[in-house]
Amino acid sequence: MDPSQSAAAVEAPQEIVAKIDQKAMRLSALLRDIDNHPIELSAELVERLDEILEMIERYKVLSFANERAANLLGQALATLRTVRWPGDREAVSRLEEIARYSVERDW
């Protein structure tokens, strides 16, 4: 599909960012609520969760996921640079920023 044909159907970057901000605020409120109302877990469940966390650490799952995400980001940005964009380049820059932030931020 030609990017100029779909431009009318695509939301403006500001609208997308505003929706992301709204969802982030709702998630933040939910997490605060969870922090204020902790739940008790059975000893068996705590043991199983500890085993899972141990396996995640032992097999370096997070490192693998970070490397894979960085590789996919590089591929996506390379592809994005090949697309002829008839609209405002700021929208493309914003998309790149969001993609980079989602992969490169510190957790």
Protein Blocks (a to p, Z undefined) as FASTA:
>chain_A
ZZklmmmmpccfklmmmmmmmmmmmmmmmmmmmmmmccdddfklmmmmmmmmmmmmmnom
mmmmmmmmmmmmmmmmmmmmmpccfbdfklmmmmmmmmmmmmmpcZZ
